[in-house]
Amino acid sequence: MRWFAITTFLVLSCGFVFAQAKPEVKYIESQPLKLGSYRGYARLSVNKTTVKLGGQFNIDIRFVNNSSGDYFYNPFFNRVIPLPAQLAIFDKDKKYLGDLIDQSGSPVTARRAAMSTNDWVFIPSGGYLGVTFGPIQAGNTPAFPRQTLKAGDYYLQMIFYKGFVEANRANAEKPSINVFLKGFSRKELFRSNVVKIRIK
C-alpha cells in the first residue's frame, strides 16, 4: 500500500511538472523581430480564408530582413529537418489550440540523418524570402493532445523560435538531428500577422 501511494504521488508529480513545463501561448496580434542586431518581420497569408471541414488549404510565409545581412535557419520550412516556427491556431475566443505543422509524430530523423550548412540561408539587408506549402487539413490539430475542430472562426499565426537566428551549429562534424535538437531553442522570438479563417 505504501509503495502504491509513493508511486501514485510520483506519477502525479511528474505529470504536474510536465504540464507546467509547457509554456502557455497567448494571443498577440503581431510581434516583429527585435533581438540584438536582428530586425525584421514575417508575413503570413492563406490561399483560402474559408474552407470546408476536412478540406485543405495552403499557407505562404515570408520573412523580411530589416537588419544587416545574416544567416537564418531553415527559412524555407524544409520538413525533413526541425522547423524554425510553429503555425499556431487559436479559436474564436483567441484561445490557443495547437500547432498545425507539429512534427512530434513525424519520423524526421528517418528521412534525414544529419544537419548541413545548407540548412542556414543568407538573407541580405532589405531582402526577403518565403515559401508556400501545404496542404494543411482543416479538421484537427496534429499534436498531442489531438483536438478535433468544429465549424467556426479561427485565427492562424506563425510563431518563430529563437533557433531561427541562432548560430550555425552544422559544423564539419555534421551533428545528427537528435544532437541538434538538444540545443535547439524553441523559445518564442517573434510572430507574424494574424490571419482569420472560417471552417464550415
N, C-alpha and C positions, 0 to 999 in steps of 0.2 A: 504494500500500500504506500509505504514511504517512497519507494522508487517511482511508483506511478505518479505521485504528487510532484516529485522533483522533475521527472520527465515532462509532465504537463506544464510546469512552470517554465522550463527551458524552451519548450516549443512555443508557448505563448509569448515569452520574452523575445525570442528570435524573430517571431512574426511581427512584433511591435517595432523592433529595431529596423527591420527591412522596410516596413511600412513608413517609418519616419524618415528613412534614408532617401526615399524618392521625393525629390522636390516638387512642390506644388507649382503648376504652370498657371499663372494668372493671365487674364485677357488684357492686352495692351495694344492700342491701335497700331503703332509702329515705333521702331527704335533704330536709328542709324548706327553705323559702326563708328565708335569713338574709343579707341584704345591705343594709348601711346601715340605713335606717329600714324597709325592706321585711321583712315577716314573713308567712308563710302556708304552705300545703301543698296538694298535689294528690292526688286520689283517683281511681284507675283501676279500672274493672270491665268485664267482658265479659258478653255475653248467653248465651254458650256456653263452658263450660270443657272440653268435649270436642267435637271437630269432625272430620269426615272429611277425609282428604287431598284437596285440591282444593275442599273445601267453603268456606263463607263464614261470617263472624261479624261482629258489630258491637262497638264499644267505647264506653264512656261515660267521659269525663274531666271532672272538676270541680276548680276551684281555689277555695280558701277564703282570703280576705284577713284576716289577723290584725293588720295594722298600720292606720295611718290610711288614709282613702280616697285612692285614686290611680288613674291610668290604666294599663292593661295592654294590650300589643299582641296583637291577633288571638286573644283567648281563646276565640272560637267556632270556631277552626280552619277559617276560610274558605279553601278550597283554591285559589281563583283568585289568591291572593297568597301570599307566603312564609309557611310555618308557623312558629309560635313554639317548636316542640319536635319531637322525633322519637319514634316508637314503636319502642323497641329490643326486639329479640328475642334471647334467649340460649338455648343448647342445654341438655341435661340436665346437662352439666358446668359450666354457667354461663359458657360462652364466648360472647362477642358475635358475632352473625351478621349483623346489619344493621338497617336502618330499614324497617319495614313500610309507612310512609307517605311514603317518599322521593319528592321531586318532581323529581329531576335529569332524568328522562326526560319530564317533562310540559311542554307548551307554555304555561307560566303567563303569560308576557308577551303571548301571542297573545290571551288572554281578558281581560286587564286591563292597561291601558297605564300607569296612574299610581296612586300611593298617595293615600289620603284621610284626613282627620282622623277619619273614622268607623271606621278600622281600629284605633283605640285606644278602649277601653271603660272607663268609670269604675266601679270596684267600691268600695262604701263599707266602712268598718271593720266587720268581722264579717260582711260579705256574701260570697256565693259565686255562681258561675255555672259553667255547663258545657254540654256538648253530647254527643249520641250520634251517631256517624257510622260509616259503612261503606258497602258491605260490604268486608271485608278477606279476601282469599283465603288459605287455609291451604295453602301448597304451595311458595312461593318468596319470596325477598327481591327487591324490585323494583330495587334499586340495583346498580351495577357494583362488584365482580364479582357477578353474579347467582348465587344459590345455590338449589338445589332441596332442599327439606326432606324428610326421611323421617318415617315414623311414629315417634312417641315423645313424650316430655315436653319442654315448652319453657316459658320464662318471659318475660313481657311487662312492660315498664315505660316510662312516659313520661318522657323526659329533656328538661327545659326549657332553652332557651338564654338567655343574658344579654340578648338582644334583647327578651325578653318584658317587661322592666322599663325599657328604655332610653327616653329622652325622645322625644316625638312628633316625627318628622322630616318629617311631611307638612305642610309649611308652605304658604304661599299659592302657591308656585311648583309644587306638586304634582310632586315628582320622579318620574321613571319608575321602574319596578320594578328595572331594571338598575342605576340610580344608587343606589337604596335598598339593594340587596344589597351594594354595595361597602362600606357602612358598617355592615351588619347583623352583629352578633356572634353566632356560633354556639358561643361558649364555654359550657361547661356551667354552669348556675346552681343547679338543684335537681332532685329526682326524685320521682316518685310512689311509691306502694307497688308491690310486685311481684305479678303475677297469674300463676298456673301454669295452663297449658292442656295438653291432650293431643290430639295429632293421631293419628288411627288409620286 
